[in-house]
Structure formats: C-alpha cells, structure tokens
Amino acid sequence: MALEQLSDVVQRCQALPSDSYSTEDYDVFTIAGRSCIEEGNSAQVLSIVLDEKNQDIVRCMGWNLLPPLIAVLLKKEDKNLPQCLAIFNHLLQTCRPKELLIGLLEQLEHDDPDTIAESLHLLLNPLQRVLLCLGGRKPSSLGMTLSSVLDQVAKLPLPGTKEQEEDDVFSLCRCCTDLIDFVRPFVDEAKQNLLTTKTQSENVDRTAVGQDGEKEDELRTELLKFCMKTLSHPLLEVQLRDPDTLPLSPLRTFATEILDTLRAIGESLPSLVYQPLLRRKQVPGFLEEEVRYPKESLASLAHLVFVHHLAADTFPSVFSPVFSLRCTMEHILLLLSRTEDCRLQKGLELYEKSLVRVEDGSLPADLLEIKTFLTVPQNLVKVMTMCPSHDLRTRGLKVFQLSIDKFDTEAKYRFFQYMLKTSHHSGVEGYIIKNIRNQIDAALQPGNGNTWFEGVHMLPLLRKVLSLPDGPETDLLQYLDRIMESLNLLRYLVIRDKVTENQTGIWTELYKIEDSFMKPLRVGINMSRAHYERELHSTMETKKNKAKGAATAEESVLSVSVGDEKLPNMTSDSQIQALHSALHTFDMIESVLVRIEELVEVKEDL
C-alpha cells in the first residue's frame, strides 16, 4: 500500500515543475516513503530515488526520508542497511543543504548516552559536508550546529578514572575526537580569512580598508563561542591525566586542539589568560566582552596552561611569577567560589601552581590592597572548613599555608590581622595564631629581628590574639582551638622572651593580658565546669532512676541542654561520656593556664 502511494505521488509529480508541488504531495511522499523504509522496502525506494526522472522530486522532498534512514543506520544490523546507506548518501548529494541541515539536526536529539554517541559519530561528517555547501549562511548555521552538538555532548557521563578514559566507556573521547575533525575545515577557512585580511590591510591604503578590517568575522565568532563552551564543558569538569599517568590521553589531545583552534582564529592565549589585568581593546561586533569571553571558560584556560602546561610555549618569559599570580587570582577566585568538587579542585591546583613559582617571603603588603588577595583566602577557608571532601579540605589547608609562606613579614602581619578579624572559625583562628607564634620565633632568632613580630607592632596583634570573643561567657568548647593556641603562644612568650630584654613587649603588656584574658578565662572555666558537672549529675541521676524502674521505656533516650544549646538525642551512657569529655577539656585548658601563671611568677621573681 505505502509503496503504491509513493509510486503514484512520484509519477504525478514527474509531470510538474518543482515549484508546483502541493502540500498534499509533500505529505504523501513523506508518509509513504517513511513507511516503505520502515517496512523493509528500501530497495524499491532506492530505485525511485536514483531514477534520473525523479531528481527534482528528491531535491525538494527527499530530506523528509532522513528519520527512518538514520534509525536503520544506527541499528547497523538491519538487512536493508546497504540500501539505506545508498539512499542516505544520495540524499546528501542531491537535496538542498538548508533542508538537509534541519533534518540532520533533528536526528541529533537523544537522551540515552549510547545513542547520543552513535548518533554523533554517524551524523557529524554528513553535517560537515552539508555546511561546507552553504554560502553566506555558513557561520550562523555552523553556530547552530555546534550548539546542538555540544548540548548532546553535555549529556554524556564523564570518565572518572584513568581506566575509564583509556577504555572510553562513555564514548566521550570518541565524540571529542569526532568534534575536532568536524570543525577542522572551518578553522582552516577562518585562519585563511584572517591571513587574507591581514595581507590586504598591509598592501592597501589603511583608510580605504579600515571599515572592512573592523567588520566582525562571523565564522571566527562562532568558532570562538565553540571553544569557550568546550573550555567550560567538558574541559573544566573532566580531570585530565598527565602524560606520565596516561601517555595517550584523548581528552588531553582534545584540550590541546581547542587551544590550537583559539590561536588559529587569531586569539592570543596570554591575552585571554591575563585578561583581568590586560583589559582587551573593544572588539566590534554583536558579542559583549563577558559573553564573548566567559569568565569560567577563561579560568579553565588558565588551568590548562599553568597546571597542565598546554601551549605554555606561547607565553612570553618576561612575565614575572608575581605578575602571573596577580592575573590568575581572578580565575582562582571564580573557581573557589563554586561548590562543585571539580571546580574547587581546579581552583586549588591553579592557586598552588601559581604560588609555587613565587619566591618565599617575596609578596609585598601592597598586594593586600588588591581585593582578590583577600577574597581568595576567604573562599579557601570555606573549602578548608565546609567542603564535604576530606582530600579537598586537606589540600586547601596545604595551599593556605603555602600562600602565607609567600608573603613578606609586613604582609604576613597584615594578613594575620585580617584573617583574625574575618574568619569567624575557631580552627582557622587557631591556625593563624600558630603561624603568628612561628613568625615570632623566627624574629627572635639571632640576626633575624624584624619590626613586625616584636616590639610596638607586635602588641596590637597580641591584644587581638589574647582575648576572649565573649569574655567569661565565651563558649570554651566552640572556641577550643583558638583558646589553646592563644595559651600556647602566651606560654611560649613567657618562656622565650626574657624580662630584661622584653623583645616582644609581653612583660610590659602582661598586666593587661591578665585582666583581659587570663582572669576572664579562669572565670569562664569555673562557670563551664560547674554547669557541666550539674548536667552530669542530673544525667547520672536519671540513669540511676531508670535502672530502678522509675523511668519509662520512652526515657531511654535523653535530651540534655548545655547553656542555650540542646545536645543531640542520645543514650544516657553517650551523654555521660560527652559530658566527661567536656570536663576533661576544661581541665586541659586550666592546666595550661596554671602553668603560665607559675612561669610568670618564677620569671618575675628572678
């Protein structure tokens, strides 16, 4: 039935000019032709399509046969595969490029990863052939195609291990390789256009070609958008393997090709990476700078260059490590402000690589006037304290210390002041105080004296460190890390700095420290101990009553409040253990405090 309908409509249309085909003719040809292919009559359809008398009909209507043809080609096992492939190739040669492009793009849309990969592998080459036949519409059609293709690539899972990339279990590597082959002729064309424009501008009077020279090259623009999008996905989200780990890495090769494409279309990689400092000149065209050069894509580019050393040979050696660090801080800030592990990891890697090249103790305090040198550490603190990944928290702490080591003494001093003021985290404050102690120790070594970690400059920092955030009511458990490091610093100063020398100023400041820190701490310990002992007694009484049968079954899980905080529900034994642990902590704080008081008394008696 379908074959008869197809033959009838083809026979009727043979006698008509191509512009006289009715809507009904199109509908019958489409429905009947698709049914014939689906029913296995591909040989008869091939005969009709190849018939010389039917070429006008095929040119106008043939593209409507693409859906069932592509379905057969994707299956690969259909007995009609040779005939369907022949029909498909003939349609590519005969049909109008505009309709073919629409029909092929419609067949790209899938949700299953396996089908997506196979579809891209099958259709990218035909799409390339069709696009190369287009004239003035080629750039916009290329942009539409690349956007559709990348949307499909984004649905593919990313390889998480070296083995997954080697075996290409998700077919992402093959798709990336196909994608590079797909864009290559368009990159070559854009490169040639660029060379031609440059040659013309050199040989012809500049006033005559100025307007043409500034005209937006749409092909370059579409390729630039493609590169920027691939830098964001998949390259920012996938973990590239070093050559030592994976000598032949398809994804590393893909990244290299993307950078080569950027250079081929006239983009300067150093200018892109250093864009935060080297503001680009205004580029005429319909794309605003932040749309043309998305910040996330530029951050990915910086990571590829400085961490994986791709295209590193294109970067001038005159740029100092400090200048490079200043430029990458914007990229690092962006990556560390995100919550995804892949971006946080790349932010940490980029920061670490940028810092390693800088000499220890060389970054001046003036850099702290640049906003990113303060906001990046704040984001780093969030990674260290809030990131669910233990590995990222550990690496964040390592990079945080590395960043401290690169500052000179004045910069360290001002950085410590800033972090104590803004971190609002006891563990971080304790870590900063430990660093302060290390800097004081270095300053007190013979021949190492500096004005920032001894004498008058030191006193404001000591006052900030040796204080309780909420006086005697300070939650000693919440601020334990800070309090213990403050006590350790004070003990160190009392032991290390002689009364007669008073290099740090501790002995002239001691009476103030006793009033503002040691005495309130003593009061806080006594208050906290009394409160927790009362809670412990109450909990033990409840347990005793339960053992005697006074408690109901529902009371086997207790809820205890300490201060205004309600502890999580737990068994009485767990509650008692937690309260004993708190009391032990208060004893530990008190023991260090008592030791400091003894040391002060001995030193003052000397």
Salt bridges, closest charged atoms under 4 A:
ASP25 OD1 - ARG12 NH2 2.90
ASP51 OD2 - LYS53 NZ 3.41
ASP56 OD1 - ARG59 NH1 2.64
GLU99 OE2 - ARG96 NH2 3.16
ASP111 OD1 - LYS155 NZ 3.30
GLU118 OE1 - LYS76 NZ 2.98
GLU118 OE2 - ARG174 NH2 2.93
ASP151 OD1 - LYS229 NZ 3.21
ASP178 OD2 - HIS121 ND1 2.77
ASP181 OD1 - ARG184 NH1 2.85
GLU189 OE1 - LYS138 NZ 2.75
GLU216 OE2 - ARG292 NH1 3.53
GLU222 OE1 - LYS225 NZ 3.27
GLU237 OE1 - HIS233 ND1 2.78
GLU237 OE2 - ARG343 NH2 3.44
ASP242 OD1 - HIS308 ND1 3.58
GLU257 OE2 - ARG184 NH2 3.87
ASP260 OD1 - ARG263 NH1 3.75
GLU267 OE2 - ARG220 NH2 3.54
GLU267 OE1 - ARG280 NH2 3.09
GLU290 OE2 - LYS295 NZ 3.68
GLU296 OE2 - ARG338 NH1 2.27
GLU296 OE2 - ARG343 NE 3.05
GLU340 OE2 - ARG338 NH2 2.99
GLU349 OE1 - HIS303 NE2 2.66
GLU349 OE2 - ARG395 NH1 3.91
GLU352 OE1 - ARG395 NH2 2.94
GLU352 OE2 - LYS398 NZ 3.20
ASP360 OD1 - LYS406 NZ 2.65
ASP391 OD1 - HIS390 ND1 3.91
GLU410 OE2 - ARG414 NE 3.07
GLU429 OE1 - ARG482 NH1 3.27
GLU509 OE2 - ARG463 NE 2.53
ASP515 OD1 - LYS519 NZ 3.29
GLU541 OE2 - LYS544 NZ 3.54
ASP573 OD1 - LYS543 NZ 2.55
ASP587 OD1 - ARG529 NH2 3.00
GLU590 OE2 - ARG522 NH1 2.68
GLU590 OE1 - ARG529 NH2 2.77
GLU597 OE1 - ARG522 NH2 3.08
GLU598 OE1 - ARG595 NH1 3.65
